[in-house]
Amino acid sequence: VDRSAPETRESAEFRNAFSQLQNDIRQIIADHDGAEVRISDDEHLVSFKSVTKAVHSALAVETLYKKFGKSSPANRHLILKIALNAGVPVTKNESIFEDTIRMAERMSAISKDVIVVSAEVSELYRSENVNTFFTGSNICALTPADEQFITRLMDYTDSVWNDTNFKAIDFIRPTGYSKSQLNRKLVALTGKSPNAFIREFRLNKALKLFRKGDHNISEIAFETGFSSPSYFTTCFQKQFGHQPSEYLALR
C-alpha cells in the first residue's frame, strides 16, 4: 500500500482508519494461514502454505480495500498493489528468498492491476483447483515472456533511474524491443508510456527519501534524476495531489 498524505483536517480520522485497515489485513492473513515475514505501513510480506490460500487472501484484501476507499475521501490517497510469486520457502533469512521477493516487488511496482500473479502461481493454482483459475478486472496473470521483460526492464531501470541524462528511448537496448514494441508492452503491463513509467518510478523513489526526513526538496529532485526542482515539483503535485513542501509539512 502506497500513500500520499491526506488533508490536515482529516489526518486523525485517516490514521485511525488506516490503523484499523492494517489490523483487518493482518486478520485476513491469519485466517488464510499466512505467516507474516515483514510488516510496515507500506508493505506486508507474507508466506502462505498454499497458492490457493495466497490467492484467496489477496482477493479478500482487495474487497476490504474497496470498502475502505469508499468510506472517506481521505482514504482515496491509498493505492493497493498485491503481487503473488512462488519460490523457495520464505523465512527470515533473506538470502533464501531474496530473488522471489525481488520479483514480487517488481511485479507490484510495474503492474497497472491491483493483483498480479506470476506464471508459476497461475500454474500451481490450476493444479490445486482442477484446472480452474480466478478472474477479475483487477487481476493480471503474467506469462513467462512478461516476467523476462520485467526482469530486463527493472534490472536496467535500477541502474539508471537517477541519471538525469537517461532517456526513455534507452530502454530499447536492454529489453531487446523496438521503440513501438517497447511502448506497446509497457502500456499493456503498466498502463504507462516509457516516459511516464520512468517519471513515476523516480517520484516513488522521492517519496521514500522524503520519509527518511534528511533531504530537502532540491536535493531530492536532483538525486532522483529530475533536471530541476521546479520540474520535480510540477510532476510531484500532478502525481500525488500535493506540492513537495505540502507533503513534508503533513508528514
Backbone hydrogen bonds in HBPLUS format (Angstrom, degrees):
<---DONOR---> <-ACCEPTOR-->    atom                        ^
c    i                          cat <-CA-CA->   ^        H-A-AA   ^      H-
h    n   atom  resd res      DA  || num        DHA   H-A  angle D-A-AA Bond
n    s   type  num  typ     dist DA aas  dist angle  dist       angle   num
A0002-ASP N   A0079-ILE O   3.05 MM  77  5.29 157.5  2.10 145.4 149.8     1
A0079-ILE N   A0002-ASP O   2.95 MM  77  5.29 144.7  2.08 151.6 161.3     2
A0010-GLU N   A0007-GLU O   2.99 MM   3  5.53 148.6  2.09 114.1 123.8     3
A0011-SER N   A0008-THR O   3.04 MM   3  5.09 165.5  2.06 109.8 114.4     4
A0014-PHE N   A0010-GLU O   2.83 MM   4  5.98 158.9  1.87 158.0 165.1     5
A0015-ARG N   A0011-SER O   2.88 MM   4  6.09 162.9  1.91 152.1 156.0     6
A0016-ASN N   A0012-ALA O   3.09 MM   4  6.31 162.4  2.13 149.7 153.9     7
A0017-ALA N   A0013-GLU O   2.95 MM   4  6.13 161.5  1.98 148.4 154.2     8
A0018-PHE N   A0014-PHE O   2.70 MM   4  5.85 159.4  1.74 155.4 161.8     9
A0019-SER N   A0015-ARG O   2.93 MM   4  6.04 154.8  2.00 143.3 149.9    10
A0020-GLN N   A0016-ASN O   3.06 MM   4  6.32 155.2  2.12 144.3 150.6    11
A0021-LEU N   A0017-ALA O   2.89 MM   4  6.17 151.4  1.97 144.8 153.3    12
A0022-GLN N   A0018-PHE O   2.94 MM   4  6.22 158.0  1.98 150.5 155.4    13
A0023-ASN N   A0019-SER O   3.07 MM   4  6.38 156.3  2.13 145.0 151.1    14
A0024-ASP N   A0020-GLN O   2.87 MM   4  6.14 156.1  1.93 150.4 157.2    15
A0025-ILE N   A0021-LEU O   2.87 MM   4  6.12 155.0  1.93 152.8 159.6    16
A0026-ARG N   A0022-GLN O   3.02 MM   4  6.26 158.7  2.06 147.1 152.7    17
A0027-GLN N   A0023-ASN O   2.99 MM   4  6.27 144.0  2.12 141.5 151.5    18
A0028-ILE N   A0024-ASP O   2.99 MM   4  6.30 154.8  2.06 146.8 153.1    19
A0029-ILE N   A0025-ILE O   2.95 MM   4  6.25 159.9  1.99 151.8 157.2    20
A0030-ALA N   A0026-ARG O   2.98 MM   4  6.20 158.1  2.03 142.9 148.6    21
A0031-ASP N   A0027-GLN O   2.83 MM   4  6.07 156.5  1.89 150.1 156.8    22
A0032-HIS N   A0028-ILE O   3.15 MM   4  6.38 130.9  2.40 141.4 153.1    23
A0032-HIS N   A0029-ILE O   3.19 MM   3  5.30 139.0  2.37  97.8 109.1    24
A0034-GLY N   A0029-ILE O   2.80 MM   5  4.95 158.1  1.84 150.7 148.9    25
A0033-ASP N   A0030-ALA O   3.06 MM   3  5.07 154.1  2.13 115.0 113.0    26
A0035-ALA N   A0047-SER O   2.71 MM  12  5.10 167.8  1.72 156.6 160.9    27
A0047-SER N   A0035-ALA O   2.94 MM  12  5.10 164.3  1.96 142.4 146.7    28
A0037-VAL N   A0045-LEU O   2.82 MM   8  5.47 168.0  1.84 160.1 160.2    29
A0038-ARG N   A0045-LEU O   3.26 MM   7  4.97 160.6  2.30 131.6 133.8    30
A0045-LEU N   A0038-ARG O   2.75 MM   7  4.97 169.0  1.76 163.5 164.4    31
A0040-SER N   A0043-GLU O   2.81 MM   3  5.14 149.3  1.90 159.3 161.0    32
A0054-ALA N   A0050-SER O   3.17 MM   4  6.42 152.2  2.25 142.3 150.2    33
A0055-VAL N   A0051-VAL O   2.88 MM   4  6.14 161.7  1.91 158.8 162.9    34
A0056-HIS N   A0052-THR O   2.95 MM   4  6.15 169.0  1.96 154.2 157.3    35
A0057-SER N   A0053-LYS O   2.95 MM   4  5.95 149.3  2.05 139.7 148.0    36
A0058-ALA N   A0054-ALA O   2.99 MM   4  6.22 156.4  2.05 145.5 151.8    37
A0059-LEU N   A0055-VAL O   2.98 MM   4  6.31 157.9  2.03 152.8 158.5    38
A0060-ALA N   A0056-HIS O   3.05 MM   4  6.19 150.9  2.13 139.8 147.5    39
A0061-VAL N   A0057-SER O   2.93 MM   4  6.21 155.6  1.99 151.5 158.0    40
A0062-GLU N   A0058-ALA O   2.95 MM   4  6.20 153.6  2.02 146.5 153.9    41
A0063-THR N   A0059-LEU O   3.08 MM   4  6.33 156.8  2.13 144.2 149.6    42
A0064-LEU N   A0060-ALA O   3.02 MM   4  6.27 159.0  2.06 147.0 152.7    43
A0065-TYR N   A0061-VAL O   2.87 MM   4  6.07 157.7  1.92 149.8 156.0    44
A0066-LYS N   A0062-GLU O   3.03 MM   4  6.31 153.4  2.10 149.2 155.4    45
A0067-LYS N   A0063-THR O   3.30 MM   4  6.63 158.2  2.35 147.5 152.0    46
A0068-PHE N   A0064-LEU O   2.99 MM   4  6.25 156.8  2.05 149.8 157.0    47
A0069-GLY N   A0065-TYR O   2.86 MM   4  6.06 159.8  1.90 155.2 159.5    48
A0070-LYS N   A0066-LYS O   3.27 MM   4  6.45 141.0  2.44 139.8 148.6    49
A0071-SER N   A0068-PHE O   3.20 MM   3  5.29 146.7  2.32 100.9 110.5    50
A0075-ASN N   A0072-SER O   3.01 MM   3  5.41 139.3  2.18 108.9 119.8    51
A0076-ARG N   A0073-PRO O   3.13 MM   3  5.60 160.0  2.17 111.9 118.1    52
A0077-HIS N   A0074-ALA O   3.27 MM   3  6.04 165.0  2.29 119.1 121.4    53
A0078-LEU N   A0075-ASN O   3.18 MM   3  5.89 167.4  2.19 118.7 121.4    54
A0082-ILE N   A0114-VAL O   2.72 MM  32  6.04 157.8  1.77 168.4 172.9    55
A0116-VAL N   A0082-ILE O   2.86 MM  34  6.31 157.0  1.91 160.9 168.7    56
A0084-LEU N   A0116-VAL O   2.95 MM  32  6.41 155.1  2.01 155.3 162.9    57
A0118-SER N   A0084-LEU O   3.03 MM  34  6.38 151.8  2.12 170.4 178.6    58
A0096-ILE N   A0093-ASN O   2.97 MM   3  5.80 157.1  2.02 126.0 132.2    59
A0098-GLU N   A0094-GLU O   2.95 MM   4  5.44 113.2  2.41 154.3 165.9    60
A0101-ILE N   A0097-PHE O   3.02 MM   4  6.21 164.8  2.04 160.3 164.4    61
A0102-ARG N   A0098-GLU O   2.89 MM   4  6.03 163.9  1.92 152.6 157.7    62
A0103-MET N   A0099-ASP O   3.08 MM   4  6.22 162.7  2.11 147.4 151.0    63
A0104-ALA N   A0100-THR O   3.13 MM   4  6.34 156.6  2.19 142.3 149.0    64
A0105-GLU N   A0101-ILE O   2.85 MM   4  6.10 161.9  1.88 159.7 164.2    65
A0106-ARG N   A0102-ARG O   2.98 MM   4  6.21 154.1  2.05 145.7 153.0    66
A0107-MET N   A0103-MET O   2.85 MM   4  6.05 155.0  1.91 149.0 156.3    67
A0108-SER N   A0104-ALA O   3.01 MM   4  6.27 162.5  2.04 151.9 155.3    68
A0109-ALA N   A0105-GLU O   3.00 MM   4  6.12 149.4  2.10 141.5 150.4    69
A0110-ILE N   A0106-ARG O   3.00 MM   4  6.06 147.9  2.10 148.1 155.0    70
A0111-SER N   A0107-MET O   3.05 MM   4  5.93 156.1  2.10 150.7 155.7    71
A0112-LYS N   A0189-LEU O   2.99 MM  77  6.31 141.3  2.15 155.8 149.2    72
A0115-ILE N   A0138-ASN O   2.87 MM  23  6.14 175.3  1.88 171.1 172.0    73
A0140-CYS N   A0115-ILE O   2.78 MM  25  6.25 151.6  1.86 152.4 162.2    74
A0117-VAL N   A0140-CYS O   2.86 MM  23  6.32 157.3  1.91 162.5 169.3    75
A0142-LEU N   A0117-VAL O   2.93 MM  25  6.16 172.0  1.94 174.6 172.3    76
A0122-SER N   A0118-SER O   3.08 MM   4  6.41 160.5  2.12 151.4 156.4    77
A0123-GLU N   A0119-ALA O   3.05 MM   4  6.32 159.4  2.09 147.3 152.5    78
A0124-LEU N   A0120-GLU O   2.90 MM   4  6.10 163.8  1.93 151.5 155.9    79
A0125-TYR N   A0121-VAL O   2.86 MM   4  5.97 159.0  1.90 151.6 157.4    80
A0126-ARG N   A0122-SER O   3.10 MM   4  6.31 159.9  2.14 146.6 151.5    81
A0127-SER N   A0123-GLU O   3.06 MM   4  6.33 152.3  2.14 145.1 152.9    82
A0128-GLU N   A0124-LEU O   3.01 MM   4  6.24 139.5  2.18 144.1 154.6    83
A0128-GLU N   A0125-TYR O   3.17 MM   3  5.14 127.5  2.46  93.8 107.4    84
A0129-ASN N   A0125-TYR O   3.02 MM   4  6.11 120.1  2.40 140.3 155.6    85
A0129-ASN N   A0126-ARG O   3.24 MM   3  5.09 145.4  2.36  94.7 104.6    86
A0131-ASN N   A0126-ARG O   2.70 MM   5  4.11 150.9  1.78 149.8 141.6    87
A0132-THR N   A0129-ASN O   3.06 MM   3  5.66 148.6  2.16 116.7 125.3    88
A0139-ILE N   A0136-GLY O   3.27 MM   3  5.34 159.3  2.32 114.2 112.2    89
A0146-ASP N   A0143-THR O   3.01 MM   3  5.03 117.6  2.41  97.7 113.2    90
A0147-GLU N   A0143-THR O   3.05 MM   4  6.42 158.0  2.10 155.4 161.0    91
A0148-GLN N   A0144-PRO O   3.00 MM   4  6.25 152.8  2.07 146.1 153.3    92
A0149-PHE N   A0145-ALA O   3.02 MM   4  6.23 157.0  2.07 146.5 152.4    93
A0150-ILE N   A0146-ASP O   2.90 MM   4  6.19 161.2  1.94 153.3 158.3    94
A0151-THR N   A0147-GLU O   2.96 MM   4  6.14 160.6  2.00 147.1 152.2    95
A0152-ARG N   A0148-GLN O   3.07 MM   4  6.31 166.7  2.09 150.5 153.4    96
A0153-LEU N   A0149-PHE O   2.84 MM   4  5.97 167.0  1.85 155.7 160.1    97
A0154-MET N   A0150-ILE O   2.83 MM   4  5.86 170.7  1.83 154.0 156.8    98
A0155-ASP N   A0151-THR O   2.91 MM   4  5.87 155.4  1.97 145.2 152.4    99
A0156-TYR N   A0152-ARG O   3.20 MM   4  6.28 161.1  2.24 143.0 147.6   100
A0157-THR N   A0153-LEU O   2.86 MM   4  6.07 160.2  1.90 146.4 153.1   101
A0158-ASP N   A0154-MET O   2.87 MM   4  5.85 162.6  1.90 146.1 150.0   102
A0159-SER N   A0156-TYR O   2.99 MM   3  5.27 139.6  2.15 103.6 115.5   103
A0160-VAL N   A0157-THR O   3.17 MM   3  5.31 145.0  2.30 102.6 112.3   104
A0161-TRP N   A0157-THR O   2.93 MM   4  5.31 142.5  2.08 160.8 157.8   105
A0163-ASP N   A0160-VAL O   2.96 MM   3  5.39 166.9  1.98 127.7 128.6   106
A0166-PHE N   A0163-ASP O   3.04 MM   3  5.47 165.1  2.06 115.6 120.4   107
A0170-ASP N   A0167-LYS O   2.81 MM   3  5.52 157.5  1.86 120.5 128.0   108
A0171-PHE N   A0168-ALA O   3.07 MM   3  5.79 170.1  2.08 120.1 123.2   109
A0172-ILE N   A0169-ILE O   3.18 MM   3  5.88 167.5  2.20 118.4 122.1   110
A0175-THR N   A0171-PHE O   3.26 MM   4  6.22 156.3  2.32 153.4 159.9   111
A0176-GLY N   A0172-ILE O   2.97 MM   4  5.82 138.2  2.15 147.0 157.1   112
A0182-LEU N   A0178-SER O   2.79 MM   4  5.91 163.3  1.82 157.1 161.5   113
A0183-ASN N   A0179-LYS O   3.09 MM   4  6.25 159.6  2.14 143.7 148.9   114
A0184-ARG N   A0180-SER O   3.04 MM   4  6.25 163.1  2.07 148.0 152.1   115
A0185-LYS N   A0181-GLN O   2.89 MM   4  6.06 163.3  1.92 152.3 157.2   116
A0186-LEU N   A0182-LEU O   2.94 MM   4  6.05 168.7  1.96 153.9 157.0   117
A0187-VAL N   A0183-ASN O   3.00 MM   4  6.07 164.0  2.03 148.1 153.1   118
A0188-ALA N   A0184-ARG O   2.95 MM   4  6.05 155.1  2.01 143.7 150.9   119
A0189-LEU N   A0185-LYS O   3.05 MM   4  6.27 156.1  2.11 149.0 154.5   120
A0190-THR N   A0186-LEU O   2.70 MM   4  5.56 164.9  1.72 155.6 161.1   121
A0191-GLY N   A0187-VAL O   2.80 MM   4  4.18 133.6  2.01 108.3 120.6   122
A0197-PHE N   A0193-SER O   2.84 MM   4  6.02 152.5  1.91 155.4 164.0   123
A0198-ILE N   A0194-PRO O   3.14 MM   4  6.38 168.1  2.16 154.0 154.4   124
A0199-ARG N   A0195-ASN O   3.10 MM   4  6.20 153.7  2.18 143.2 151.1   125
A0200-GLU N   A0196-ALA O   2.98 MM   4  6.08 162.9  2.01 147.4 151.3   126
A0201-PHE N   A0197-PHE O   2.95 MM   4  6.12 155.0  2.01 147.6 155.4   127
A0202-ARG N   A0198-ILE O   3.04 MM   4  6.19 159.0  2.09 143.7 148.2   128
A0203-LEU N   A0199-ARG O   3.01 MM   4  6.27 154.0  2.08 145.2 152.8   129
A0204-ASN N   A0200-GLU O   2.96 MM   4  6.17 154.6  2.03 150.0 155.6   130
A0205-LYS N   A0201-PHE O   3.13 MM   4  6.42 146.3  2.25 141.3 150.6   131
A0206-ALA N   A0202-ARG O   2.90 MM   4  6.22 147.5  2.01 144.3 154.0   132
A0207-LEU N   A0203-LEU O   2.99 MM   4  6.35 148.3  2.10 144.8 152.4   133
A0208-LYS N   A0204-ASN O   3.34 MM   4  6.63 154.4  2.41 140.2 145.4   134
A0209-LEU N   A0205-LYS O   3.13 MM   4  6.50 149.6  2.23 145.5 153.9   135
A0210-PHE N   A0206-ALA O   2.88 MM   4  6.18 155.1  1.94 153.3 160.5   136
A0211-ARG N   A0207-LEU O   3.03 MM   4  6.30 151.5  2.12 147.1 154.3   137
A0212-LYS N   A0209-LEU O   3.14 MM   3  5.23 134.0  2.36  96.7 109.1   138
A0213-GLY N   A0210-PHE O   3.03 MM   3  5.26 133.1  2.25 101.9 114.4   139
A0220-ILE N   A0216-ASN O   3.02 MM   4  6.27 162.8  2.05 155.6 160.4   140
A0221-ALA N   A0217-ILE O   2.91 MM   4  6.09 157.2  1.96 150.5 157.1   141
A0222-PHE N   A0218-SER O   3.18 MM   4  6.44 167.3  2.20 154.1 154.8   142
A0223-GLU N   A0219-GLU O   2.89 MM   4  5.98 157.7  1.94 149.4 156.9   143
A0224-THR N   A0220-ILE O   2.99 MM   4  5.98 137.9  2.18 145.7 153.3   144
A0226-PHE N   A0221-ALA O   3.00 MM   5  5.37 149.9  2.10 168.8 159.3   145
A0225-GLY N   A0222-PHE O   3.21 MM   3  5.29 165.6  2.23 108.3 109.6   146
A0232-PHE N   A0228-SER O   3.05 MM   4  6.26 159.6  2.09 149.5 155.8   147
A0233-THR N   A0229-PRO O   2.87 MM   4  6.05 156.7  1.92 146.4 152.2   148
A0234-THR N   A0230-SER O   3.06 MM   4  6.31 157.0  2.11 145.1 150.8   149
A0235-CYS N   A0231-TYR O   3.00 MM   4  6.24 165.3  2.02 153.5 156.8   150
A0236-PHE N   A0232-PHE O   2.84 MM   4  5.97 161.6  1.87 153.9 159.6   151
A0237-GLN N   A0233-THR O   2.99 MM   4  6.10 166.6  2.01 150.1 153.2   152
A0238-LYS N   A0234-THR O   3.13 MM   4  6.28 158.0  2.18 144.5 150.8   153
A0239-GLN N   A0235-CYS O   2.98 MM   4  6.13 151.5  2.06 147.6 155.2   154
A0240-PHE N   A0236-PHE O   2.87 MM   4  5.95 170.7  1.88 159.5 161.7   155
A0241-GLY N   A0237-GLN O   2.79 MM   4  4.80 141.0  1.94 130.1 135.8   156
A0246-GLU N   A0243-GLN O   2.99 MM   3  5.21 120.8  2.36 103.3 118.2   157
A0247-TYR N   A0243-GLN O   2.95 MM   4  6.27 157.3  2.01 157.2 164.5   158
A0248-LEU N   A0244-PRO O   2.93 MM   4  6.18 161.1  1.97 152.7 157.0   159
A0249-ALA N   A0245-SER O   3.10 MM   4  6.26 151.1  2.19 138.7 146.3   160
A0250-LEU N   A0246-GLU O   3.11 MM   4  6.29 134.0  2.33 140.6 151.9   161
A0250-LEU N   A0247-TYR O   3.14 MM   3  5.21 133.9  2.36  97.2 109.6   162
A0251-ARG N   A0248-LEU O   3.33 MM   3  5.31 158.5  2.38  99.8 106.1   163
